[in-house]
């Protein structure tokens, strides 16, 4: 009613404006709900990724991943690289794009995820927690393989990846190259099973940097 010259529009045009406004408002509300549920560690956007030469991020690969077809095909993404190379930012940017495309997402640090699963066993909520994770279109596991896994942790991880294999997608973020994960997981049989479900159908992003991204952003750069 406050729009200038609204009276010059037909009833159909005015109704169309109302419908468009409602669709936009509803879509934004659902997106905010998905982002809140995802609890991403960083507020990241795929359009803001640094694609400079030497970073290890190929523009063609990022454009392909931004389509989210890998999620529709239930494929995984492995993001590895040294500390400060922007691994978490890259993973969160992909996850944020997934939210924008209508997918449900949850972000977990590996240590907290394993701790929460251990507590869930004590309270009798283990299967409920696993079921909740299995329903998310995308699970992001950050800081993976910082230390050798215990027997309980590797069995929990096997349960997670088994539930998601060919049904949902997973992003795994690690400082350790994926070809060293076998020894960190430990038990050869379980490690084979986990990696078979994680690695072989995954897009692999190996990030590189000469200067820590954290130092670069803080201005603390040594010359």
Backbone bond lengths (Angstrom), bond angles and torsions (degrees), N, CA, C in turn:
res aa  C-N    CA-C-N  psi(-1)  N-CA   C-N-CA  omega(-1)  CA-C   N-CA-C  phi
1 X - - - 1.459 - - 1.519 111.83 -
2 X 1.361 116.03 -24.45 1.454 120.00 -178.21 1.522 112.92 -87.82
3 X 1.321 118.09 -8.73 1.463 121.23 -178.74 1.523 110.51 -69.51
4 X 1.318 115.60 135.43 1.462 120.86 179.24 1.528 109.90 -65.49
5 X 1.311 115.85 137.36 1.471 123.16 176.94 1.523 112.85 62.08
6 X 1.367 117.58 21.97 1.465 119.01 -179.85 1.518 111.18 -62.15
7 X 1.352 114.87 -28.91 1.457 118.46 -179.36 1.510 113.58 -67.62
8 X 1.333 116.96 -16.55 1.466 120.17 178.94 1.529 112.16 -78.85
9 X 1.340 115.94 -13.71 1.466 119.68 -179.65 1.515 109.75 -86.35
10 X 1.325 114.90 151.72 1.464 119.98 176.74 1.526 109.91 -72.62
11 X 1.323 116.18 165.87 1.463 120.69 176.94 1.527 110.83 -57.78
12 X 1.338 116.53 -42.04 1.462 120.66 -178.77 1.518 111.23 -62.87
13 X 1.347 117.40 -40.74 1.460 120.77 179.81 1.524 110.71 -67.24
14 X 1.340 117.04 -40.30 1.459 119.95 178.65 1.528 110.79 -65.07
15 X 1.321 115.74 -41.83 1.462 120.50 177.71 1.535 110.41 -63.68
16 X 1.333 115.94 -39.17 1.462 120.00 178.28 1.518 112.10 -61.18
17 X 1.336 116.93 -40.75 1.461 120.66 177.75 1.525 111.31 -63.07
18 X 1.317 116.17 -40.13 1.468 120.38 178.65 1.529 111.04 -64.31
19 X 1.330 116.03 -43.73 1.472 120.54 -179.55 1.530 110.48 -63.85
20 X 1.336 116.99 -44.10 1.463 120.84 179.01 1.526 110.83 -61.28
21 X 1.340 116.76 -41.74 1.460 120.70 179.72 1.528 111.10 -64.05
22 X 1.345 116.16 -39.75 1.471 120.46 179.85 1.526 110.91 -67.71
23 X 1.328 116.83 -41.87 1.471 120.80 178.85 1.529 110.38 -61.64
24 X 1.334 116.20 -44.35 1.457 120.68 179.92 1.518 111.08 -63.62
25 X 1.339 116.74 -45.73 1.466 120.69 -178.96 1.527 111.09 -64.21
26 X 1.325 117.08 -42.70 1.466 120.83 179.76 1.520 111.58 -65.78
27 X 1.342 115.94 -41.62 1.468 119.94 178.27 1.512 111.72 -63.02
28 X 1.322 117.44 -42.64 1.465 121.06 178.71 1.524 111.19 -64.57
29 X 1.321 116.29 -38.67 1.463 120.37 179.28 1.525 111.23 -64.13
30 X 1.345 116.27 -43.02 1.465 120.01 178.87 1.525 110.58 -66.42
31 X 1.340 117.55 -38.43 1.459 120.75 178.38 1.524 110.64 -63.54
32 X 1.324 117.27 -45.28 1.462 120.52 179.05 1.525 110.82 -60.93
33 X 1.325 116.31 -36.57 1.463 120.45 178.23 1.525 111.01 -66.33
34 X 1.336 116.76 -42.21 1.472 120.12 178.96 1.518 111.36 -66.11
35 X 1.333 117.19 -40.83 1.471 120.47 179.37 1.515 111.17 -65.65
36 X 1.327 116.90 -39.38 1.462 120.25 178.44 1.524 110.86 -63.81
37 X 1.328 116.34 -43.50 1.465 121.09 179.41 1.529 111.39 -66.49
38 X 1.345 116.58 -33.30 1.467 120.59 -179.29 1.519 111.64 -66.62
39 X 1.339 116.99 -33.59 1.465 122.37 178.54 1.533 111.49 53.56
40 X 1.325 116.09 48.46 1.457 120.80 -177.63 1.533 110.29 -64.26
41 X 1.305 115.02 143.72 1.468 120.28 -177.58 1.524 112.16 -67.09
42 X 1.336 116.21 -34.60 1.457 121.49 -178.87 1.516 110.51 -127.76
43 X 1.318 115.49 148.02 1.453 120.90 173.14 1.527 106.98 -85.17
44 X 1.316 115.94 97.37 1.465 121.51 -172.40 1.523 110.19 -125.66
45 X 1.317 115.06 152.17 1.466 121.51 -178.81 1.527 108.27 -134.16
46 X 1.310 116.51 133.25 1.458 120.46 -175.61 1.525 112.40 -62.25
47 X 1.338 116.46 -28.65 1.462 120.34 178.77 1.525 111.99 -68.75
48 X 1.340 117.46 -17.81 1.460 121.59 -177.65 1.531 113.36 -98.94
49 X 1.331 117.19 4.77 1.462 119.65 179.88 1.525 110.84 -63.23
50 X 1.322 115.43 139.59 1.456 121.91 178.70 1.528 108.90 -81.22
51 X 1.324 117.11 109.86 1.462 122.14 -177.27 1.523 112.20 -104.20
52 X 1.336 116.35 24.35 1.463 120.12 178.96 1.525 110.69 -61.67
53 X 1.314 115.33 149.50 1.467 120.81 178.29 1.521 109.52 -58.27
54 X 1.331 115.88 138.20 1.457 120.25 178.80 1.507 113.79 96.58
55 X 1.349 117.85 -11.16 1.464 120.56 179.38 1.526 112.08 -79.46
56 X 1.337 115.96 -22.07 1.456 119.14 -178.13 1.519 113.40 91.90
57 X 1.339 117.11 2.56 1.456 121.36 177.89 1.524 109.31 -103.61
58 X 1.317 115.63 108.55 1.452 120.75 179.69 1.528 109.10 -81.45
59 X 1.345 116.40 129.67 1.457 120.87 -176.01 1.529 111.56 -58.06
60 X 1.311 117.04 -41.74 1.466 120.41 -179.12 1.527 111.02 -62.38
61 X 1.334 116.42 -39.99 1.465 120.21 179.10 1.523 111.48 -65.49
62 X 1.336 116.16 -42.66 1.466 120.01 -179.12 1.525 110.71 -66.67
63 X 1.324 116.47 -40.20 1.466 119.71 177.30 1.531 109.84 -61.15
64 X 1.335 116.30 -42.13 1.462 120.23 179.36 1.533 110.82 -64.75
65 X 1.334 116.75 -42.91 1.458 120.09 179.96 1.528 111.88 -67.53
66 X 1.324 116.99 -30.69 1.459 120.45 -178.16 1.529 112.17 -67.91
67 X 1.326 116.44 -17.33 1.470 119.77 177.19 1.527 111.37 -73.13
68 X 1.343 115.51 -18.97 1.474 122.98 -178.69 1.528 113.13 67.48
69 X 1.329 117.23 15.23 1.464 119.32 176.07 1.535 111.03 -63.47
70 X 1.329 116.78 -30.03 1.472 120.04 178.16 1.531 110.83 -62.00
71 X 1.337 116.67 -31.81 1.463 120.32 176.34 1.533 110.73 -71.62
72 X 1.295 115.88 -39.56 1.470 119.51 179.66 1.532 111.11 -67.21
73 X 1.338 115.75 -27.08 1.466 120.91 178.96 1.525 112.04 -93.82
74 X 1.347 116.26 2.08 1.470 122.79 178.75 1.526 112.68 60.18
75 X 1.325 114.87 42.81 1.455 119.89 176.56 1.527 109.96 -99.14
76 X 1.323 116.47 166.79 1.459 121.99 -176.52 1.526 110.83 -109.83
77 X 1.329 115.44 168.90 1.461 121.98 174.04 1.527 107.88 -133.04
78 X 1.316 116.42 130.17 1.461 122.23 176.34 1.522 108.01 -110.77
79 X 1.331 116.70 122.52 1.461 121.85 -179.47 1.518 108.06 -115.94
80 X 1.332 116.82 112.73 1.456 120.97 -178.56 1.530 110.09 -126.84
81 X 1.328 115.21 161.10 1.454 120.11 -179.90 1.517 110.78 156.14
82 X 1.321 117.11 170.21 1.474 121.11 -177.84 1.526 112.23 -70.24
83 X 1.323 115.07 166.76 1.460 121.24 177.49 1.529 110.60 -56.93
84 X 1.334 116.20 134.56 1.445 120.57 177.12 1.512 115.34 82.08
85 X 1.330 117.75 8.29 1.468 120.00 -177.95 1.531 112.63 -85.87
86 X 1.335 117.04 -3.90 1.463 119.96 178.29 1.512 114.61 93.95
87 X 1.328 116.91 23.42 1.464 120.48 -178.06 1.533 111.55 -63.09
88 X 1.334 115.49 -50.50 1.467 119.54 -177.63 1.515 110.73 -63.88
89 X 1.331 117.25 -40.46 1.466 120.55 178.80 1.524 109.95 -61.05
90 X 1.329 116.71 -44.65 1.458 120.73 -179.89 1.527 111.14 -61.70
91 X 1.337 116.42 -45.03 1.463 120.73 179.51 1.526 110.89 -63.10
92 X 1.327 116.64 -43.53 1.466 120.40 -179.99 1.533 111.41 -67.14
93 X 1.337 116.93 -33.65 1.464 120.45 177.00 1.531 110.42 -65.13
94 X 1.327 117.00 -42.40 1.462 120.54 177.20 1.527 110.63 -65.40
95 X 1.337 116.12 -39.31 1.459 120.61 179.94 1.530 111.33 -67.89
96 X 1.338 116.09 -39.19 1.462 119.75 178.83 1.530 110.78 -64.32
97 X 1.344 115.94 -39.33 1.470 120.12 177.18 1.535 109.91 -64.15
98 X 1.323 116.34 -37.24 1.462 120.13 177.27 1.528 110.32 -61.66
99 X 1.333 116.85 -42.46 1.472 120.51 177.11 1.525 110.46 -60.85
100 X 1.329 116.30 -42.36 1.463 120.24 -179.98 1.525 111.87 -63.74
101 X 1.334 116.30 -27.82 1.457 120.93 -179.74 1.527 112.20 -88.47
102 X 1.329 116.78 2.46 1.460 120.14 175.26 1.514 115.75 97.95
103 X 1.340 118.29 5.05 1.467 121.28 179.87 1.528 110.43 -86.21
104 X 1.325 115.99 149.22 1.460 120.91 174.59 1.522 109.17 -87.32
105 X 1.325 116.24 140.21 1.468 121.82 -171.94 1.530 109.71 -136.70
106 X 1.316 116.41 147.87 1.462 120.57 168.97 1.527 108.54 -140.52
107 X 1.334 115.33 135.90 1.468 122.13 179.92 1.524 108.72 -105.96
108 X 1.334 116.43 133.98 1.460 121.73 178.48 1.527 110.27 -139.96
109 X 1.336 116.03 136.24 1.464 119.11 166.54 1.518 107.20 -80.81
110 X 1.328 116.95 139.54 1.466 120.81 -173.10 1.528 112.01 -55.36
111 X 1.332 117.25 -45.35 1.468 120.29 -176.89 1.531 111.12 -62.59
112 X 1.322 117.15 -42.11 1.462 120.89 179.47 1.521 110.92 -69.24
113 X 1.323 116.14 -39.63 1.459 120.29 178.72 1.525 110.64 -58.80
114 X 1.321 116.96 -48.07 1.469 120.37 -179.93 1.533 111.09 -65.63
115 X 1.336 116.36 -37.89 1.468 120.46 178.33 1.530 110.51 -63.85
116 X 1.323 116.57 -44.81 1.464 120.63 -179.68 1.528 111.46 -64.49
117 X 1.315 116.82 -37.68 1.462 120.23 178.32 1.520 110.99 -66.77
118 X 1.342 116.52 -37.47 1.461 120.66 177.68 1.525 110.78 -64.23
119 X 1.336 116.41 -42.28 1.465 120.64 177.27 1.529 110.81 -65.01
120 X 1.338 115.56 -38.55 1.463 119.78 -178.98 1.527 111.50 -62.54
121 X 1.316 116.76 -33.36 1.468 119.72 176.84 1.521 110.49 -64.85
122 X 1.322 115.66 -39.12 1.468 120.16 -178.74 1.521 112.04 -68.99
123 X 1.329 116.78 -30.58 1.465 120.41 -177.45 1.523 112.81 -96.80
124 X 1.326 116.47 -2.41 1.457 119.99 179.96 1.522 113.96 82.12
125 X 1.342 116.69 14.20 1.467 120.85 -177.41 1.526 112.91 -103.58
126 X 1.316 117.45 10.03 1.465 121.61 -172.79 1.522 112.39 -56.08
127 X 1.318 117.19 -51.96 1.461 120.48 -176.59 1.527 111.00 -68.07
128 X 1.326 116.54 -31.22 1.460 120.21 177.01 1.519 110.98 -66.63
129 X 1.337 116.64 -41.77 1.464 121.03 178.67 1.526 110.27 -65.98
130 X 1.320 117.00 -45.20 1.468 120.59 178.00 1.529 110.78 -60.21
131 X 1.322 115.86 -41.28 1.464 119.99 -179.88 1.530 110.75 -64.11
132 X 1.337 116.63 -39.03 1.457 120.61 177.68 1.512 112.12 -63.32
133 X 1.334 116.37 -42.02 1.464 120.57 178.22 1.527 111.00 -65.00
134 X 1.312 116.22 -39.76 1.471 120.51 -175.60 1.526 111.96 -66.52
135 X 1.322 117.13 -22.35 1.462 120.62 -177.80 1.527 113.13 -85.12
136 X 1.327 117.90 -14.35 1.462 120.95 179.75 1.531 109.79 -74.53
137 X 1.316 116.08 134.05 1.468 119.94 179.11 1.520 111.60 -60.99
138 X 1.346 115.83 -34.92 1.461 120.60 -177.88 1.522 109.69 -138.25
139 X 1.318 115.70 127.96 1.463 122.86 173.44 1.521 107.99 -112.42
140 X 1.334 116.87 125.45 1.468 122.23 175.96 1.517 108.08 -104.34
141 X 1.336 116.95 120.80 1.464 122.17 176.21 1.527 107.92 -111.27
142 X 1.315 116.42 109.18 1.469 122.31 -176.31 1.526 110.22 -98.85
143 X 1.339 115.62 158.70 1.470 122.73 177.41 1.525 111.59 55.25
144 X 1.307 115.99 41.70 1.468 120.29 179.16 1.527 110.35 -79.24
145 X 1.327 116.34 147.50 1.477 124.23 173.07 1.523 112.81 66.12
146 X 1.330 117.60 32.12 1.465 119.72 174.13 1.525 110.95 -74.74
147 X 1.326 116.54 -22.62 1.469 122.18 178.83 1.519 107.94 -148.97
148 X 1.341 118.15 156.08 1.464 120.64 177.86 1.525 111.06 -56.02
149 X 1.314 116.09 141.60 1.457 120.49 -179.28 1.525 111.09 -79.27
150 X 1.305 115.93 146.32 1.454 120.80 172.40 1.527 108.59 -79.31
151 X 1.319 116.24 169.72 1.468 119.45 178.80 1.518 110.74 -60.79
152 X 1.338 116.99 -40.67 1.459 120.87 179.30 1.524 111.05 -63.79
153 X 1.333 116.93 -42.63 1.463 120.87 -177.56 1.522 111.76 -66.16
154 X 1.323 118.01 -43.09 1.461 118.61 -178.59 1.527 111.54 -69.19
155 X 1.323 117.04 -31.05 1.463 119.05 176.60 1.528 110.70 -72.00
156 X 1.329 116.64 -36.92 1.467 120.07 175.08 1.529 110.64 -63.24
157 X 1.327 115.61 -43.18 1.464 119.58 -179.71 1.522 110.71 -63.86
158 X 1.310 117.34 -39.38 1.464 120.33 177.60 1.523 110.80 -61.52
159 X 1.328 116.92 -40.87 1.463 120.42 177.95 1.534 110.59 -60.58
160 X 1.334 115.56 -42.70 1.469 120.24 -178.12 1.517 111.30 -64.95
161 X 1.343 116.61 -50.83 1.472 119.04 -175.77 1.523 111.78 -70.78
162 X 1.327 116.62 -29.44 1.467 119.64 177.10 1.532 110.16 -66.71
163 X 1.336 116.18 -42.13 1.466 120.04 178.86 1.528 111.62 -63.34
164 X 1.329 116.76 -30.81 1.461 120.64 -172.77 1.528 113.38 -95.88
165 X 1.304 118.02 -15.54 1.467 121.57 -173.22 1.526 111.47 -59.67
166 X 1.339 114.60 122.10 1.465 122.99 179.59 1.534 113.27 63.01
167 X 1.341 116.65 13.29 1.470 120.85 177.22 1.521 111.39 -123.24
168 X 1.312 117.65 -36.02 1.460 123.76 -176.87 1.535 108.21 -140.70
169 X 1.326 116.13 171.77 1.469 120.96 -179.18 1.521 110.80 -112.51
170 X 1.332 114.91 155.48 1.465 121.58 -179.74 1.523 109.39 -137.27
171 X 1.319 116.11 137.17 1.464 121.61 169.41 1.518 107.06 -107.47
172 X 1.321 116.89 126.93 1.466 121.66 176.56 1.518 108.69 -115.29
173 X 1.334 116.56 128.51 1.462 123.04 -177.28 1.529 108.43 -115.27
174 X 1.331 116.22 129.40 1.466 119.02 -176.43 1.528 111.65 -154.04
175 X 1.325 115.24 148.16 1.460 120.40 171.84 1.526 110.63 -75.83
176 X 1.307 116.20 -20.14 1.467 122.07 -174.55 1.528 109.96 -94.74
177 X 1.335 118.66 128.86 1.468 120.86 176.83 1.523 110.79 -55.30
178 X 1.324 116.35 144.95 1.463 119.76 -173.69 1.524 113.38 -63.16
179 X 1.334 117.82 -21.90 1.464 118.74 179.57 1.528 112.44 -76.24
180 X 1.353 117.50 -2.01 1.471 121.50 174.44 1.528 112.05 -107.31
181 X 1.329 116.84 0.13 1.466 119.25 -177.08 1.527 112.47 -67.59
182 X 1.326 116.52 -29.66 1.466 120.67 -176.86 1.525 110.61 -56.17
183 X 1.332 116.62 -48.35 1.461 119.90 -177.85 1.525 112.13 -70.71
184 X 1.336 117.35 -28.62 1.469 120.53 179.57 1.527 110.53 -76.00
185 X 1.317 116.96 -36.34 1.469 119.40 176.83 1.518 110.06 -64.24
186 X 1.328 116.62 -40.41 1.462 119.21 173.14 1.507 113.14 107.49
187 X 1.291 117.90 -106.71 1.469 123.77 -175.48 1.530 109.99 -46.11
188 X 1.349 117.78 117.90 1.466 121.04 -174.12 1.532 114.14 -57.63
189 X 1.325 116.92 -40.19 1.466 120.06 -178.00 1.522 111.30 -66.88
190 X 1.335 115.86 -46.28 1.466 119.79 179.75 1.526 110.21 -68.94
191 X 1.332 116.91 -38.76 1.468 120.39 178.85 1.522 110.58 -61.30
192 X 1.326 117.00 -42.78 1.467 120.38 177.89 1.531 110.95 -59.48
193 X 1.330 115.72 -43.61 1.465 120.52 -178.37 1.527 111.45 -65.37
194 X 1.330 116.63 -42.82 1.468 121.29 -179.73 1.518 110.99 -65.08
195 X 1.324 116.40 -49.81 1.458 120.19 -175.55 1.520 111.86 -69.48
196 X 1.320 116.81 -30.84 1.460 119.53 176.94 1.527 110.61 -62.09
197 X 1.333 116.33 -33.10 1.462 120.98 -178.20 1.525 112.56 -88.37
198 X 1.339 117.00 -19.70 1.461 120.74 -177.09 1.519 114.14 -98.89
199 X 1.309 116.52 -45.07 1.464 121.51 -164.91 1.517 114.26 -89.91
200 X 1.317 117.48 -41.78 1.466 120.05 -167.58 1.528 114.11 -70.22
201 X 1.321 117.69 -20.10 1.470 119.38 177.67 1.531 110.35 -114.46
202 X 1.338 115.58 30.56 1.466 119.75 -172.72 1.533 112.81 -111.31
203 X 1.346 114.59 146.93 1.457 121.69 166.63 1.535 106.63 -82.74
204 X 1.319 116.78 134.14 1.462 120.14 -174.31 1.533 110.43 -114.28
205 X 1.325 116.08 122.08 1.458 122.58 177.98 1.522 108.25 -113.46
206 X 1.327 116.86 111.50 1.459 122.42 178.74 1.525 107.97 -103.53
207 X 1.323 117.15 102.37 1.457 121.40 -176.40 1.529 110.86 -82.91
208 X 1.336 114.11 147.17 1.462 120.55 179.12 1.518 108.48 -134.85
209 X 1.318 116.55 152.17 1.458 120.11 175.51 1.518 109.61 -162.72
210 X 1.331 115.08 143.68 1.456 120.25 175.59 1.525 110.85 -88.69
211 X 1.329 115.73 -25.22 1.454 121.56 179.90 1.511 108.46 -125.79
212 X 1.329 117.04 132.16 1.447 120.98 177.89 1.515 110.09 -54.38
213 X 1.339 116.26 131.76 1.464 119.98 179.05 1.522 110.80 -61.95
214 X 1.330 117.47 -30.97 1.462 119.82 178.32 1.527 110.69 -67.61
215 X 1.345 116.61 -40.41 1.461 119.51 176.97 1.519 111.00 -66.28
216 X 1.346 114.76 -39.63 1.462 119.76 -178.94 1.518 110.86 -61.76
217 X 1.351 116.64 -42.38 1.456 120.91 -178.24 1.516 112.11 -72.80
218 X 1.349 117.29 -29.47 1.453 120.28 -179.54 1.517 112.84 -86.70
219 X 1.347 116.30 -11.50 1.458 120.68 -178.23 1.507 112.84 84.98
220 X 1.349 116.82 2.95 1.465 121.05 -178.75 1.525 108.98 -90.20
221 X 1.330 115.49 74.47 1.466 121.34 -177.17 1.518 109.83 -112.34
222 X 1.314 115.37 129.20 1.465 120.24 179.14 1.516 109.58 -93.17
223 X 1.336 116.01 135.12 1.467 120.81 179.88 1.528 109.53 -112.28
